[in-house]
Amino acid sequence: MSDNAPSGELQLLRRRKAQLISILSGQADFVLQHADSRSLITPQGYRQIKSCRIPDEKMRDLLDHIIERGPEAAQGLLELLQSQELQETFPKLAFIKSTQADSICFGDERKSRSKRLKKHKKTQEMQEEVVPSKKTFNATLVTEKQLMSVARAIGQSWREVAIIALDIPSVKLEQIVADNPNCQVNQVFTALRHWRNVQGNNATAGSLHSLLSQQHLALPQEAFNFLLDESSPM
């Protein structure tokens, strides 16, 4: 296992290393023999550790050796430390049981959180692949050429669009019709220009597209997609 993702057992041994050395060094050879009997250390490691004359260093080397062997050896040592024989010999080892439980729970929670994050990231990537990349809002001010193109595309329902989407009063619409008799396109264009004048700096191409995209208006959306393109010369 990589050091970048140590198991809960390895973390526990590293975190409690100094405390374990202090507790176990009083009978270092006793602990070494039990560790060897459970095959927690290699034959070469056993010889090297046994040759050490200083109890504290002997325990330090034993812990380092087991940590280097990985999670399986670390788990084996924790099981040894929780055994009845070592618990009776070293009463101060009582802490190891509750500490290991907390460590493993924390490790499981971290793994679960990591899995959730990976799943969420994968879902986002899949959504990005499914949804085509396109501009969803054009923040440039709408031009008169664009307004004229919209006027030509709106059709017979332009009064409904003007009242519901553009919020133009019916009195104003009557005036627009009177000023532009017999030409529906000019009537719609004048209504759109009135909306632009009222909105001022908020009269963007993207904003107009959003208003015309309301489902209940039932307008042909493809006719207004040019409003999303900032490079459109219209």
N, C-alpha and C positions, 0 to 999 in steps of 0.2 A: 504493500500500500504506500502511496506517495505521502511524503511529509506535508504536502499541501492540503491533504484531506485525511488527517489522522483519525483513527477510530476513537470512540469514547474511552476504551480501555487504555490506549496509549496516552491520551490526554490526561487521564486520571493519574497514571504512574508518573508522568512528567511533573504534573502539578504538585503531587504529594511526595516527590522523590526525597527531598531533604528530611521530611517527617519520617518516612519509612526507614531511611538510613539511621536516624537517631534511635528509632524503636528497635530495629532488628540487629544493629551492630553488637549488642550485648551478647548475642549467641549467633554470630555470623556463620560459623561452621555448621551449626544445627540447621539453619535456613538453607545453606548451600547444599547440604545432603538431601534435603527434601526436594529442592528444586531439581537436582540431578535425578532423583528417583522418579520424577514425573517427566523426565526428558525435556525440561524447559530450556536447557543449555546444551550446547554441543560438547563433545568430548574435549576438543581443544580449548573451548571456553572454560570448561570445568577445571582443566589443569592450570590455566593461566590465573583464574580467580583464586583457586586453592593455594597457589604459591604466594599470594599476597599475605603479608604478615600483619597488616594494620586492619582491624575490624571495620572501621568506617570506610576505608578504601575498598575493602573486599565487598561490602554491601553496595557501594557505589558502582563498582565494576559489574556486579551481578545484575543490578537494575539496568545499567546501560546496555549490557549484553542482551537482556530479554527485550528491551525496547527496540533494539536494532533488529531483532528477529521478527518483529511485527505483531499484528493484532492477536494472532493465535497464541503466541507465547505469552503475551501480556494478559490475555484472558486466563491462561493456565496459572499464571502467578497470582492473579486476583482470587482465583478459586482456592489456591493453596493458602493464601492469607486469610481466607474465610473459613478454612477447615477448623474442626473442633480442636485439633492438636495445637495449631498455631495460635488460635484464639485464647486457649487456656495458658499457653506459654507466654504470650504477649497480650495482656488484657487491653493495652492501649490500642490494639488493632481493631477494637470494636467499631471505630468510626468508618472502617473501610466498607462495611455493608451498606449503610445509608448513603455514603458518598458515591459508591458505584451505581446505586439505583438512580440517584439524581443525575449522574453523568450520562447514563445510558438514555434516560428519558429526554435529557437535553439534546443528545445526539440524534435520537429518533425524531424529535421535533424539528431539528435543523434539517435533517434529510427530507422530512415531509415538506417543509417550507421550500427547500430547494427544488423538489419535484413539482410543487405547485407553480413556482416561478418559471421553470422550464416549460411546463404545459401551457402557461399563459403566453410565454414568448412564442411558442410554436403556433398557438392559435392566432396570434397577431400576424405572424409571417404568412400563414395560410390565407388570412383575410386580405393581406396586402397583395397576394398573388391573384386572388379571385377578383378583387375590385380593381378595375383598370385605372391607371394613373391619369388624371385629367384636372384641369383647373376648375375649382368650384366657386371661385369668386373673383370678379374683376373690379379692383378698387379705383379704376380710372373713371373720370367723369364721362357720362354718356354724351355722345356727339349728336348733332342734328342729322347727320347721315344715318346714324344708328336709329334714331327716332323715326325717321322716314321708313326705314326698312321694317321696323316694328309695326308702324301704322299700316303698311301694305299687307302684313301677315295676320293682323288681329281679326279682321273680317267683321261680320254683321253684329257680333256680340260686343262691340267696342264700348257701348254705353254701360253695360254691366261691368266690364273690366274697369272703366274709368271710375265708376262709383265704388265698387267693392275693393279693387286692388289699389287704385291710385288715390282714392279718397277725395274725388272731385265732386263738389255739390251739384245737384241736378240743375240748379239755377244757372250755374256757370256753364254747364253743358248746353243748355238752351241758347245761351249767348253765343257759344262757339258755333253751334249749328246755324244760327242766324247770320253770323259773320262769314260763314263758309257754305253757302247754299249749293246744293247739287253736286257736292264733291266729298264723298265719305272719307277718302284718304286724307284730305286736308283737315277735315274735322278731327280725325283721330290724331293726326300729327300735331294739331294745335292743342289738343287735350294733353298729349304727352309733353309738349313743350311747357305748358302751364305747370304740369307736375314737376318738371325739371326746375323751373324758376322758383317754385315754392320750396323745394327740397334743398336748393343751393348746393353746398359742398357734399351733401349726402346723396345727390342724384348721380350715383355711380352706375356703370353698366351692370355690375354684379347685383346691385340692389334692385334694379329694374327686372333683371332676369328672375330674381327670387320672387318678386311680386307676381310676375306673369306665370310662374310655375305652380301656383296654387291649384290643387287638383280639381276643386269644384268649378273652376273657370273653364276646364276642358279645352284648353288651347293647344294647338300643335307645337309641342315643346321643341322639336327639331328646328322649327323656324326661328327660334330665338337663341340657339346655341352660340351664335356668333358673338353674343354679348359676354360670353365667358372668356373669349380670346383677347388678351391684351394687345396682341399684335394685329388685330383686325383693323383694316384701313377704313372700315365702314363708319 
